[in-house]
């Protein structure tokens, strides 16, 4: 089964900035289609949580997938990131904590017409998880890529995912070996998740128990 969805606003989605400087390739076209497809699977009243929203391209892809199903306004989209709360000590690159990045995020979400459903959470990831109470039907982890950071994000947020809910990690199978290690040692090895799908650099799966 092809788990990809090309939304009607795909060309606008492609044009959004992502990654460093003026790049549009931080989230690739293959990944955009998979994120949109996963967004379309979120049930009415469900929640999407993204750890590491940066400039907003991935949350816009999920939001476009939700809208494609007619559920716009019936699914909540949360983006967790430090944005302007970050510092040189808490983030590796300056564009991860600049006012410009925060402004680009808001501009791009508005450009896609998703400002009424996207809810930014300006906070450190684990701290934000402590304020969480509702289930998460799709969780996308794309923040710190070292093993310690990915493990902390997975440990803090995965317990909110019910059976049938989905998890996804970005930059799987790349130089960021911490992502692969968490997927292999904590997700797959647990036996709680179905066989994973790989689309570009995204690894995703469904919770089965």
FIKOLZA-1660 file (N, C-alpha, C; in steps of 0.1 Angstrom, whole numbers, plus 5000, padded with zeros to 4 digits):
% residues 209
   i   px   py   pz ch aa at
   1 5008 4988 5000  A  X  N
   1 5000 5000 5000  A  X CA
   1 5009 5012 5000  A  X  C
   2 5006 5021 4991  A  X  N
   2 5014 5034 4990  A  X CA
   2 5008 5044 5000  A  X  C
   3 5016 5047 5010  A  X  N
   3 5012 5057 5020  A  X CA
   3 5017 5071 5017  A  X  C
   4 5012 5076 5006  A  X  N
   4 5016 5089 5001  A  X CA
   4 5003 5096 4997  A  X  C
   5 5003 5109 4998  A  X  N
   5 4991 5117 4994  A  X CA
   5 4996 5130 4988  A  X  C
   6 4992 5133 4976  A  X  N
   6 4996 5146 4970  A  X CA
   6 4983 5155 4972  A  X  C
   7 4985 5165 4980  A  X  N
   7 4974 5174 4983  A  X CA
   7 4972 5185 4972  A  X  C
   8 4961 5191 4971  A  X  N
   8 4958 5201 4961  A  X CA
   8 4967 5213 4962  A  X  C
   9 4972 5216 4974  A  X  N
   9 4982 5227 4975  A  X CA
   9 4996 5223 4975  A  X  C
  10 4999 5212 4968  A  X  N
  10 5012 5206 4969  A  X CA
  10 5023 5215 4964  A  X  C
  11 5021 5223 4954  A  X  N
  11 5031 5232 4948  A  X CA
  11 5034 5243 4959  A  X  C
  12 5024 5248 4965  A  X  N
  12 5027 5258 4976  A  X CA
  12 5034 5252 4987  A  X  C
  13 5031 5239 4991  A  X  N
  13 5038 5232 5001  A  X CA
  13 5053 5230 4998  A  X  C
  14 5055 5226 4985  A  X  N
  14 5069 5224 4981  A  X CA
  14 5077 5237 4982  A  X  C
  15 5071 5248 4980  A  X  N
  15 5078 5261 4980  A  X CA
  15 5082 5266 4994  A  X  C
  16 5077 5260 5004  A  X  N
  16 5080 5265 5018  A  X CA
  16 5095 5263 5021  A  X  C
  17 5100 5271 5029  A  X  N
  17 5114 5270 5034  A  X CA
  17 5115 5259 5045  A  X  C
  18 5126 5252 5045  A  X  N
  18 5128 5241 5055  A  X CA
  18 5143 5239 5056  A  X  C
  19 5148 5236 5067  A  X  N
  19 5162 5233 5069  A  X CA
  19 5169 5247 5071  A  X  C
  20 5182 5247 5068  A  X  N
  20 5191 5258 5070  A  X CA
  20 5190 5268 5059  A  X  C
  21 5192 5281 5062  A  X  N
  21 5193 5292 5052  A  X CA
  21 5180 5292 5044  A  X  C
  22 5181 5292 5031  A  X  N
  22 5169 5293 5022  A  X CA
  22 5165 5280 5016  A  X  C
  23 5169 5269 5022  A  X  N
  23 5167 5256 5017  A  X CA
  23 5152 5253 5017  A  X  C
  24 5148 5245 5007  A  X  N
  24 5134 5239 5007  A  X CA
  24 5134 5224 5008  A  X  C
  25 5146 5219 5011  A  X  N
  25 5148 5204 5010  A  X CA
  25 5149 5198 5024  A  X  C
  26 5148 5205 5035  A  X  N
  26 5148 5199 5048  A  X CA
  26 5138 5188 5049  A  X  C
  27 5126 5190 5043  A  X  N
  27 5116 5180 5042  A  X CA
  27 5114 5179 5027  A  X  C
  28 5117 5167 5021  A  X  N
  28 5116 5164 5007  A  X CA
  28 5102 5162 5002  A  X  C
  29 5100 5161 4989  A  X  N
  29 5087 5159 4983  A  X CA
  29 5081 5146 4987  A  X  C
  30 5090 5135 4987  A  X  N
  30 5085 5122 4992  A  X CA
  30 5081 5122 5006  A  X  C
  31 5088 5130 5014  A  X  N
  31 5084 5131 5028  A  X CA
  31 5072 5139 5030  A  X  C
  32 5070 5150 5022  A  X  N
  32 5058 5158 5023  A  X CA
  32 5045 5149 5020  A  X  C
  33 5046 5141 5010  A  X  N
  33 5035 5132 5006  A  X CA
  33 5032 5122 5017  A  X  C
  34 5042 5117 5024  A  X  N
  34 5039 5107 5035  A  X CA
  34 5034 5114 5047  A  X  C
  35 5039 5126 5050  A  X  N
  35 5033 5133 5061  A  X CA
  35 5019 5137 5059  A  X  C
  36 5016 5141 5047  A  X  N
  36 5002 5145 5043  A  X CA
  36 4993 5132 5044  A  X  C
  37 4998 5121 5040  A  X  N
  37 4990 5108 5041  A  X CA
  37 4988 5105 5056  A  X  C
  38 4998 5106 5064  A  X  N
  38 4996 5103 5078  A  X CA
  38 4986 5113 5085  A  X  C
  39 4987 5126 5080  A  X  N
  39 4977 5136 5085  A  X CA
  39 4963 5132 5082  A  X  C
  40 4961 5126 5070  A  X  N
  40 4948 5122 5066  A  X CA
  40 4942 5110 5074  A  X  C
  41 4951 5104 5081  A  X  N
  41 4947 5092 5089  A  X CA
  41 4942 5096 5103  A  X  C
  42 4945 5108 5107  A  X  N
  42 4941 5113 5121  A  X CA
  42 4926 5114 5122  A  X  C
  43 4920 5108 5132  A  X  N
  43 4906 5108 5133  A  X CA
  43 4900 5122 5138  A  X  C
  44 4887 5124 5135  A  X  N
  44 4881 5136 5140  A  X CA
  44 4883 5136 5155  A  X  C
  45 4887 5148 5160  A  X  N
  45 4889 5150 5174  A  X CA
  45 4903 5146 5179  A  X  C
  46 4911 5141 5169  A  X  N
  46 4925 5136 5172  A  X CA
  46 4935 5147 5173  A  X  C
  47 4947 5144 5178  A  X  N
  47 4958 5154 5180  A  X CA
  47 4970 5149 5172  A  X  C
  48 4977 5159 5166  A  X  N
  48 4990 5157 5160  A  X CA
  48 5000 5165 5169  A  X  C
  49 5011 5159 5173  A  X  N
  49 5022 5166 5180  A  X CA
  49 5035 5164 5172  A  X  C
  50 5042 5175 5170  A  X  N
  50 5054 5175 5163  A  X CA
  50 5065 5181 5172  A  X  C
  51 5076 5173 5174  A  X  N
  51 5087 5178 5182  A  X CA
  51 5098 5183 5173  A  X  C
  52 5100 5196 5173  A  X  N
  52 5110 5202 5164  A  X CA
  52 5103 5207 5151  A  X  C
  53 5095 5218 5153  A  X  N
  53 5088 5223 5141  A  X CA
  53 5096 5233 5132  A  X  C
  54 5106 5239 5138  A  X  N
  54 5115 5248 5130  A  X CA
  54 5107 5258 5122  A  X  C
  55 5107 5257 5109  A  X  N
  55 5101 5267 5100  A  X CA
  55 5086 5263 5096  A  X  C
  56 5082 5251 5100  A  X  N
  56 5068 5248 5098  A  X CA
  56 5064 5240 5086  A  X  C
  57 5074 5235 5078  A  X  N
  57 5070 5228 5066  A  X CA
  57 5063 5215 5069  A  X  C
  58 5068 5207 5078  A  X  N
  58 5062 5194 5081  A  X CA
  58 5049 5195 5088  A  X  C
  59 5046 5205 5097  A  X  N
  59 5033 5206 5103  A  X CA
  59 5023 5211 5092  A  X  C
  60 5028 5219 5082  A  X  N
  60 5019 5223 5071  A  X CA
  60 5015 5211 5063  A  X  C
  61 5025 5202 5060  A  X  N
  61 5022 5190 5052  A  X CA
  61 5011 5181 5059  A  X  C
  62 5012 5179 5072  A  X  N
  62 5002 5172 5080  A  X CA
  62 4989 5179 5079  A  X  C
  63 4989 5192 5082  A  X  N
  63 4977 5200 5081  A  X CA
  63 4970 5200 5068  A  X  C
  64 4977 5200 5057  A  X  N
  64 4971 5199 5044  A  X CA
  64 4965 5185 5042  A  X  C
  65 4971 5175 5047  A  X  N
  65 4965 5161 5047  A  X CA
  65 4952 5160 5054  A  X  C
  66 4952 5167 5066  A  X  N
  66 4940 5167 5074  A  X CA
  66 4929 5174 5066  A  X  C
  67 4932 5186 5060  A  X  N
  67 4922 5194 5053  A  X CA
  67 4917 5186 5041  A  X  C
  68 4925 5178 5035  A  X  N
  68 4921 5170 5023  A  X CA
  68 4910 5161 5026  A  X  C
  69 4909 5157 5039  A  X  N
  69 4898 5147 5043  A  X CA
  69 4885 5155 5047  A  X  C
  70 4886 5168 5048  A  X  N
  70 4874 5176 5052  A  X CA
  70 4874 5177 5067  A  X  C
  71 4885 5174 5074  A  X  N
  71 4885 5175 5089  A  X CA
  71 4892 5187 5094  A  X  C
  72 4894 5197 5085  A  X  N
  72 4900 5210 5090  A  X CA
  72 4892 5216 5101  A  X  C
  73 4899 5219 5112  A  X  N
  73 4892 5224 5124  A  X CA
  73 4887 5213 5133  A  X  C
  74 4888 5201 5129  A  X  N
  74 4884 5189 5137  A  X CA
  74 4896 5181 5142  A  X  C
  75 4908 5185 5139  A  X  N
  75 4920 5179 5144  A  X CA
  75 4929 5190 5149  A  X  C
  76 4936 5188 5160  A  X  N
  76 4944 5198 5166  A  X CA
  76 4959 5195 5162  A  X  C
  77 4966 5205 5158  A  X  N
  77 4980 5203 5154  A  X CA
  77 4989 5211 5163  A  X  C
  78 4998 5204 5171  A  X  N
  78 5007 5211 5180  A  X CA
  78 5021 5210 5175  A  X  C
  79 5028 5221 5174  A  X  N
  79 5042 5222 5171  A  X CA
  79 5050 5226 5183  A  X  C
  80 5059 5217 5188  A  X  N
  80 5067 5220 5200  A  X CA
  80 5081 5224 5195  A  X  C
  81 5086 5236 5199  A  X  N
  81 5099 5240 5195  A  X CA
  81 5104 5251 5205  A  X  C
  82 5117 5253 5206  A  X  N
  82 5122 5264 5214  A  X CA
  82 5120 5278 5208  A  X  C
  83 5121 5278 5195  A  X  N
  83 5121 5291 5188  A  X CA
  83 5128 5302 5195  A  X  C
  84 5122 5313 5199  A  X  N
  84 5130 5324 5205  A  X CA
  84 5134 5321 5220  A  X  C
  85 5129 5310 5225  A  X  N
  85 5133 5306 5239  A  X CA
  85 5146 5299 5239  A  X  C
  86 5151 5295 5228  A  X  N
  86 5164 5288 5227  A  X CA
  86 5175 5298 5229  A  X  C
  87 5187 5292 5232  A  X  N
  87 5199 5300 5233  A  X CA
  87 5210 5293 5226  A  X  C
  88 5222 5299 5225  A  X  N
  88 5234 5293 5219  A  X CA
  88 5237 5280 5227  A  X  C
  89 5234 5279 5239  A  X  N
  89 5238 5267 5247  A  X CA
  89 5228 5256 5245  A  X  C
  90 5215 5260 5242  A  X  N
  90 5205 5249 5241  A  X CA
  90 5202 5245 5227  A  X  C
  91 5208 5251 5217  A  X  N
  91 5206 5247 5203  A  X CA
  91 5220 5248 5195  A  X  C
  92 5222 5238 5186  A  X  N
  92 5234 5237 5179  A  X CA
  92 5236 5248 5169  A  X  C
  93 5226 5252 5162  A  X  N
  93 5227 5262 5152  A  X CA
  93 5218 5275 5155  A  X  C
  94 5224 5286 5151  A  X  N
  94 5217 5299 5155  A  X CA
  94 5203 5300 5149  A  X  C
  95 5201 5294 5137  A  X  N
  95 5187 5295 5130  A  X CA
  95 5177 5287 5138  A  X  C
  96 5181 5279 5148  A  X  N
  96 5172 5271 5155  A  X CA
  96 5165 5279 5166  A  X  C
  97 5171 5291 5169  A  X  N
  97 5165 5298 5180  A  X CA
  97 5164 5313 5177  A  X  C
  98 5163 5317 5165  A  X  N
  98 5162 5331 5161  A  X CA
  98 5148 5336 5160  A  X  C
  99 5147 5349 5161  A  X  N
  99 5134 5356 5159  A  X CA
  99 5129 5354 5145  A  X  C
 100 5139 5353 5135  A  X  N
 100 5136 5352 5121  A  X CA
 100 5129 5338 5119  A  X  C
 101 5134 5328 5125  A  X  N
 101 5128 5314 5124  A  X CA
 101 5114 5314 5129  A  X  C
 102 5111 5320 5140  A  X  N
 102 5098 5321 5146  A  X CA
 102 5088 5328 5136  A  X  C
 103 5093 5339 5130  A  X  N
 103 5085 5347 5121  A  X CA
 103 5082 5339 5108  A  X  C
 104 5092 5332 5103  A  X  N
 104 5090 5323 5091  A  X CA
 104 5080 5312 5094  A  X  C
 105 5081 5306 5106  A  X  N
 105 5071 5296 5109  A  X CA
 105 5057 5301 5108  A  X  C
 106 5055 5312 5115  A  X  N
 106 5041 5318 5115  A  X CA
 106 5037 5322 5101  A  X  C
 107 5046 5328 5093  A  X  N
 107 5043 5333 5080  A  X CA
 107 5039 5321 5071  A  X  C
 108 5047 5310 5072  A  X  N
 108 5044 5298 5063  A  X CA
 108 5031 5291 5067  A  X  C
 109 5029 5290 5080  A  X  N
 109 5016 5284 5084  A  X CA
 109 5004 5292 5079  A  X  C
 110 5005 5306 5080  A  X  N
 110 4995 5314 5075  A  X CA
 110 4994 5313 5059  A  X  C
 111 5005 5312 5052  A  X  N
 111 5005 5311 5038  A  X CA
 111 4997 5298 5033  A  X  C
 112 4997 5288 5042  A  X  N
 112 4990 5276 5038  A  X CA
 112 4976 5276 5044  A  X  C
 113 4972 5287 5050  A  X  N
 113 4958 5288 5056  A  X CA
 113 4956 5279 5067  A  X  C
 114 4966 5276 5076  A  X  N
 114 4965 5267 5087  A  X CA
 114 4966 5274 5100  A  X  C
 115 4966 5287 5100  A  X  N
 115 4969 5294 5113  A  X CA
 115 4958 5292 5123  A  X  C
 116 4946 5288 5119  A  X  N
 116 4935 5286 5129  A  X CA
 116 4936 5272 5135  A  X  C
 117 4944 5263 5130  A  X  N
 117 4944 5250 5136  A  X CA
 117 4958 5246 5141  A  X  C
 118 4968 5253 5137  A  X  N
 118 4982 5250 5142  A  X CA
 118 4984 5257 5156  A  X  C
 119 4988 5250 5166  A  X  N
 119 4990 5256 5179  A  X CA
 119 5005 5254 5183  A  X  C
 120 5013 5265 5182  A  X  N
 120 5027 5264 5185  A  X CA
 120 5028 5263 5201  A  X  C
 121 5038 5255 5205  A  X  N
 121 5041 5254 5219  A  X CA
 121 5056 5257 5220  A  X  C
 122 5059 5269 5225  A  X  N
 122 5072 5274 5226  A  X CA
 122 5078 5269 5239  A  X  C
 123 5085 5257 5239  A  X  N
 123 5089 5251 5251  A  X CA
 123 5100 5240 5248  A  X  C
 124 5107 5237 5258  A  X  N
 124 5116 5225 5257  A  X CA
 124 5107 5213 5257  A  X  C
 125 5111 5203 5249  A  X  N
 125 5102 5191 5246  A  X CA
 125 5097 5184 5259  A  X  C
 126 5106 5179 5267  A  X  N
 126 5102 5171 5279  A  X CA
 126 5094 5179 5288  A  X  C
 127 5097 5192 5290  A  X  N
 127 5089 5201 5298  A  X CA
 127 5075 5202 5293  A  X  C
 128 5073 5203 5280  A  X  N
 128 5060 5204 5274  A  X CA
 128 5052 5191 5276  A  X  C
 129 5059 5180 5275  A  X  N
 129 5052 5167 5277  A  X CA
 129 5046 5166 5291  A  X  C
 130 5051 5172 5301  A  X  N
 130 5046 5172 5314  A  X CA
 130 5032 5179 5316  A  X  C
 131 5029 5187 5306  A  X  N
 131 5016 5194 5306  A  X CA
 131 5006 5187 5297  A  X  C
 132 5010 5176 5292  A  X  N
 132 5001 5168 5282  A  X CA
 132 4992 5159 5290  A  X  C
 133 4980 5158 5285  A  X  N
 133 4970 5149 5291  A  X CA
 133 4962 5141 5281  A  X  C
 134 4960 5146 5269  A  X  N
 134 4952 5140 5259  A  X CA
 134 4961 5130 5250  A  X  C
 135 4954 5120 5244  A  X  N
 135 4961 5111 5235  A  X CA
 135 4967 5118 5223  A  X  C
 136 4977 5112 5217  A  X  N
 136 4983 5117 5205  A  X CA
 136 4981 5107 5194  A  X  C
 137 4975 5110 5183  A  X  N
 137 4972 5101 5172  A  X CA
 137 4983 5100 5162  A  X  C
 138 4991 5111 5161  A  X  N
 138 5003 5111 5153  A  X CA
 138 5014 5119 5160  A  X  C
 139 5025 5113 5162  A  X  N
 139 5037 5120 5168  A  X CA
 139 5049 5120 5158  A  X  C
 140 5054 5131 5155  A  X  N
 140 5066 5132 5146  A  X CA
 140 5077 5138 5154  A  X  C
 141 5088 5131 5155  A  X  N
 141 5100 5135 5163  A  X CA
 141 5111 5140 5153  A  X  C
 142 5114 5153 5154  A  X  N
 142 5124 5158 5144  A  X CA
 142 5131 5170 5151  A  X  C
 143 5136 5168 5163  A  X  N
 143 5143 5178 5171  A  X CA
 143 5158 5175 5171  A  X  C
 144 5163 5174 5184  A  X  N
 144 5177 5170 5185  A  X CA
 144 5179 5156 5180  A  X  C
 145 5190 5153 5172  A  X  N
 145 5191 5140 5165  A  X CA
 145 5202 5131 5172  A  X  C
 146 5208 5136 5183  A  X  N
 146 5217 5127 5190  A  X CA
 146 5209 5117 5198  A  X  C
 147 5215 5106 5202  A  X  N
 147 5208 5095 5208  A  X CA
 147 5201 5100 5221  A  X  C
 148 5207 5107 5229  A  X  N
 148 5202 5112 5242  A  X CA
 148 5189 5120 5240  A  X  C
 149 5189 5129 5230  A  X  N
 149 5178 5138 5227  A  X CA
 149 5166 5130 5221  A  X  C
 150 5169 5121 5212  A  X  N
 150 5158 5113 5205  A  X CA
 150 5152 5104 5216  A  X  C
 151 5160 5098 5224  A  X  N
 151 5155 5089 5234  A  X CA
 151 5146 5096 5244  A  X  C
 152 5151 5108 5248  A  X  N
 152 5143 5117 5257  A  X CA
 152 5129 5120 5251  A  X  C
 153 5129 5124 5239  A  X  N
 153 5116 5128 5232  A  X CA
 153 5107 5116 5231  A  X  C
 154 5113 5104 5227  A  X  N
 154 5104 5092 5226  A  X CA
 154 5099 5088 5239  A  X  C
 155 5107 5088 5249  A  X  N
 155 5103 5084 5263  A  X CA
 155 5092 5093 5268  A  X  C
 156 5094 5106 5266  A  X  N
 156 5084 5116 5271  A  X CA
 156 5071 5115 5264  A  X  C
 157 5070 5113 5251  A  X  N
 157 5058 5115 5243  A  X CA
 157 5051 5102 5239  A  X  C
 158 5059 5092 5236  A  X  N
 158 5053 5079 5231  A  X CA
 158 5042 5073 5240  A  X  C
 159 5043 5074 5253  A  X  N
 159 5032 5069 5261  A  X CA
 159 5018 5075 5259  A  X  C
 160 5017 5086 5252  A  X  N
 160 5004 5092 5249  A  X CA
 160 4998 5086 5237  A  X  C
 161 5005 5078 5229  A  X  N
 161 5000 5073 5217  A  X CA
 161 4992 5060 5220  A  X  C
 162 4979 5060 5216  A  X  N
 162 4971 5048 5219  A  X CA
 162 4973 5037 5208  A  X  C
 163 4968 5025 5210  A  X  N
 163 4968 5015 5199  A  X CA
 163 4961 5021 5187  A  X  C
 164 4967 5019 5176  A  X  N
 164 4962 5025 5163  A  X CA
 164 4968 5038 5160  A  X  C
 165 4974 5045 5170  A  X  N
 165 4981 5058 5167  A  X CA
 165 4994 5055 5160  A  X  C
 166 5000 5066 5155  A  X  N
 166 5012 5065 5147  A  X CA
 166 5024 5073 5153  A  X  C
 167 5036 5068 5150  A  X  N
 167 5048 5076 5154  A  X CA
 167 5057 5077 5141  A  X  C
 168 5064 5088 5140  A  X  N
 168 5073 5089 5129  A  X CA
 168 5086 5097 5134  A  X  C
 169 5097 5093 5128  A  X  N
 169 5110 5099 5131  A  X CA
 169 5116 5104 5118  A  X  C
 170 5122 5117 5118  A  X  N
 170 5128 5122 5107  A  X CA
 170 5143 5119 5108  A  X  C
 171 5150 5118 5096  A  X  N
 171 5164 5116 5095  A  X CA
 171 5169 5102 5099  A  X  C
 172 5160 5092 5097  A  X  N
 172 5163 5078 5098  A  X CA
 172 5172 5074 5087  A  X  C
 173 5182 5065 5089  A  X  N
 173 5191 5060 5079  A  X CA
 173 5200 5071 5073  A  X  C
 174 5204 5081 5081  A  X  N
 174 5213 5091 5077  A  X CA
 174 5225 5091 5086  A  X  C
 175 5233 5102 5086  A  X  N
 175 5244 5102 5095  A  X CA
 175 5240 5104 5110  A  X  C
 176 5228 5107 5112  A  X  N
 176 5223 5109 5126  A  X CA
 176 5219 5095 5132  A  X  C
 177 5229 5088 5137  A  X  N
 177 5227 5074 5141  A  X CA
 177 5219 5073 5154  A  X  C
 178 5218 5084 5161  A  X  N
 178 5209 5083 5173  A  X CA
 178 5195 5080 5170  A  X  C
 179 5190 5085 5158  A  X  N
 179 5176 5082 5154  A  X CA
 179 5175 5067 5151  A  X  C
 180 5184 5062 5144  A  X  N
 180 5183 5047 5140  A  X CA
 180 5184 5039 5153  A  X  C
 181 5192 5043 5162  A  X  N
 181 5194 5035 5175  A  X CA
 181 5181 5035 5183  A  X  C
 182 5174 5046 5184  A  X  N
 182 5162 5047 5192  A  X CA
 182 5151 5038 5184  A  X  C
 183 5150 5040 5171  A  X  N
 183 5140 5032 5164  A  X CA
 183 5143 5017 5166  A  X  C
 184 5155 5013 5165  A  X  N
 184 5158 4998 5165  A  X CA
 184 5158 4993 5180  A  X  C
 185 5163 5000 5189  A  X  N
 185 5165 4995 5203  A  X CA
 185 5152 4998 5212  A  X  C
 186 5145 5008 5209  A  X  N
 186 5134 5012 5217  A  X CA
 186 5120 5010 5211  A  X  C
 187 5119 5012 5198  A  X  N
 187 5106 5011 5191  A  X CA
 187 5104 4996 5186  A  X  C
 188 5112 4992 5177  A  X  N
 188 5111 4979 5171  A  X CA
 188 5112 4968 5181  A  X  C
 189 5123 4969 5189  A  X  N
 189 5125 4959 5199  A  X CA
 189 5115 4957 5210  A  X  C
 190 5106 4967 5212  A  X  N
 190 5096 4966 5222  A  X CA
 190 5085 4957 5218  A  X  C
 191 5083 4955 5205  A  X  N
 191 5072 4946 5200  A  X CA
 191 5058 4953 5201  A  X  C
 192 5058 4966 5204  A  X  N
 192 5046 4973 5205  A  X CA
 192 5041 4980 5192  A  X  C
 193 5050 4979 5182  A  X  N
 193 5047 4986 5170  A  X CA
 193 5048 4977 5158  A  X  C
 194 5040 4981 5147  A  X  N
 194 5040 4973 5135  A  X CA
 194 5053 4975 5127  A  X  C
 195 5055 4967 5117  A  X  N
 195 5067 4969 5108  A  X CA
 195 5067 4983 5103  A  X  C
 196 5079 4989 5103  A  X  N
 196 5079 5003 5099  A  X CA
 196 5079 5005 5084  A  X  C
 197 5075 5017 5080  A  X  N
 197 5076 5022 5067  A  X CA
 197 5087 5033 5066  A  X  C
 198 5094 5033 5054  A  X  N
 198 5104 5043 5052  A  X CA
 198 5101 5051 5039  A  X  C
 199 5099 5064 5041  A  X  N
 199 5096 5073 5030  A  X CA
 199 5107 5084 5030  A  X  C
 200 5116 5084 5021  A  X  N
 200 5127 5093 5022  A  X CA
 200 5135 5090 5035  A  X  C
 201 5136 5100 5043  A  X  N
 201 5143 5098 5056  A  X CA
 201 5133 5097 5068  A  X  C
 202 5120 5095 5065  A  X  N
 202 5111 5093 5076  A  X CA
 202 5108 5078 5078  A  X  C
 203 5109 5074 5091  A  X  N
 203 5105 5060 5095  A  X CA
 203 5093 5062 5103  A  X  C
 204 5082 5054 5100  A  X  N
 204 5070 5056 5107  A  X CA
 204 5064 5042 5110  A  X  C
 205 5055 5041 5120  A  X  N
 205 5049 5029 5123  A  X CA
 205 5036 5031 5131  A  X  C
 206 5028 5021 5133  A  X  N
 206 5015 5021 5140  A  X CA
 206 5016 5013 5153  A  X  C
 207 5011 5019 5164  A  X  N
 207 5011 5011 5176  A  X CA
 207 5001 5000 5176  A  X  C
 208 5005 4988 5179  A  X  N
 208 4997 4976 5178  A  X CA
 208 4993 4970 5192  A  X  C
 209 5001 4974 5202  A  X  N
 209 4998 4970 5216  A  X CA
 209 5005 4979 5226  A  X  C
% end
